């Protein structure tokens, strides 16, 4: 399974998004020594689970869903846009 699919599976299982877009920007950071082989991704996610949560808490929810991948250096950098359905 590639990294984008793994990210999609984890976020879907944890946050049940209504919309999810994952963009792999890793090629823009080729040779970036500090990445250690981990990928760079942008995530645009719309989920009811974010209702009543501030930006920081929403990001923490996404990071929690991807914690194992981040610890295993599958994900090095993550840009997150997290919204509720009525914020789109």
LINFEN-V209502 format. One record per pair of residues at least 6 apart in sequence whose C-alpha atoms are under 8 Angstrom apart, sorted by the first residue. I is the first residue (numbers start at 1). GAP is how many residues later the second one is. If there is no record, write none. Layout:
i->[I	I]
gap->[GAP	GAP]
This chain:
i->[3	4	4	4	7	7	8	8	10	10	11	11	11	11	14	15	15	16	16	16	17	17	17	17	17	18	18	18	18	18	19	19	19	19	20	20	20	20	21	21	21	22	22	22	22	23	23	23	24	24	24	24	25	25	25	25	26	26	26	29	35	35	36	36	37	37	37	38	38	38	38	38	39	39	39	39	39	40	40	40	40	41	41	41	41	42	42	42	42	43	43	43	43	43	44	44	44	45	45	45	45	46	46	46	46	46	47	47	47	47	48	48	49	50	50	50	50	51	55	58	59	59	69	70]
gap->[71	18	19	20	15	59	12	14	55	56	6	51	54	55	51	32	34	31	32	33	28	29	30	31	32	27	28	29	30	67	25	26	27	28	23	24	25	26	22	23	24	19	20	21	22	18	19	20	15	16	17	18	14	15	16	17	13	14	15	11	41	42	37	40	36	37	39	35	36	37	38	39	34	35	36	37	38	35	36	37	38	34	36	37	38	36	37	38	39	35	36	37	38	39	36	37	38	35	36	37	38	36	37	38	39	42	35	36	37	38	36	37	35	8	32	33	34	33	27	24	21	23	6	6]
